[in-house]
Amino acid sequence: MISFDRFKLNNGLQVLVHHDKTTPIVAMNILYKVGSRDEEPDKTGFAHLFEHLMFGGSVNIPQFDKPLQNAGGQNNAFTNSDFTNYYLTLPKTSLETAFWLESDRMLSLAFGPKSLDVQRQVVIEEFKQNYLNQPYGDVYLLLKPLVYKKHPYRWNTIGKDIGHIEKATMPDVKAFYKKYYNPDNAILCVAGDVETEEIKQLTEKWFGEIPSGEKLQHHYPQEPKQTEARLLTVERDVPQDAFYMAWHMPKRTDKNYYACDLLSDILSNGNSSRLFRRLVKEKQLLSEVNAYISGDLDGGMFLVSGKLYPEVTFGETEKAVMQELNNLTTKPVPEEELQKVKNKAEAALVFSEISVLGRAMALSYYEMLGNAEMFNSEVERYLNVQTEDIQKTAATLFQPDRKNVLYYKAKKKL
């Protein structure tokens, strides 16, 4: 059970405070409710670009990292489809340094042409290295627009096209920052050996005078119900053939999300899982296989992927995978098998709250979902999933006319 206090500033900044007297380290996590789904279709990759720009200096602090390192701290950030998360840890004695740093870059970034050009090049190189020049690197650049036709999940966090970041102008970048990087679009969590009153004073001192942004309406185009199977085949210079199958799954806050998550573990978590046992060990069709979920807020993807052994065809692989998936729709999962994956889910959640930073990040995330209290009942939601829930979820998910398949063919060597 993670206990916390909550308060809100007049400018809309939501603040959570978690007390842990056992550690000399304090964690600060600030979550901005902006991800790649908030971008325009012709200006993608901006949320990820800002993950870099936010370390490029702010109005009163030329370098973000230097004073933090001098205070004995460290930091990082990540961006996804739904939100952007910045986090740092530092000794309790340097706590105010964290407030100074984070408030200054929320107040105003130092938008210099040099900073934009430097970070633009960093992102362009990342795009090329990780997505264009890496074996299987463009899978999600291909798969997402196959699965999503209307919703902005149809492009990747890095962006839909490298040209969008290449052409990003200073007015474009400033407008994106002004719209989303405001106190009323953020959740701040401080965790460690701290007192709530102390955090209130520091938050008011450093964040209180930052003005609110425009009132945001986070409305996104609804993805129409898929009514026919989709197939895309590409050929690339990779070591072996691979396949990727994807189905639409419920949104993150849907009660059926938990059955989907456990279902993916039943299929591929560990050497005794169904797909590994049948397709890798017994039939020897695949050298590796995975089932996983994206867990996006507005409805993610349930994915099954694998790499084929030589001489194995895509047709026989897909047939074998579908046979295993259909088995889940016709026969209830044995209680023992379900309990095994529930235990793994529970262990993962417990492990995630071991560090004070893990707790700060978890509280911020669940507050974004609706209420940070949800984290304390998350294990219970997994444990409440029954065998019939797994069977019903499988039957709903794995319908033939809702399947999206990417055949990723290895070029034949001459």
SULHUFEN-V42260 format. One record per helix or strand of 3 or more residues. SS is the DSSP state (a for helix, b for strand). FROM is the first residue (numbers start at 0). LEN is the number of residues. If there is no record, write none. Layout:
SS/FROM/LEN
SS/FROM/LEN
This chain:
b/4/4
b/13/6
b/24/8
a/35/3
a/45/8
a/63/7
b/73/6
b/83/8
a/91/16
a/112/20
a/138/9
a/151/3
a/161/5
a/169/11
a/182/3
b/185/7
a/195/12
b/229/7
b/241/7
a/256/12
a/273/9
b/285/8
b/300/8
a/313/17
a/334/18
a/355/14
a/371/12
a/386/11
a/399/3
b/403/7
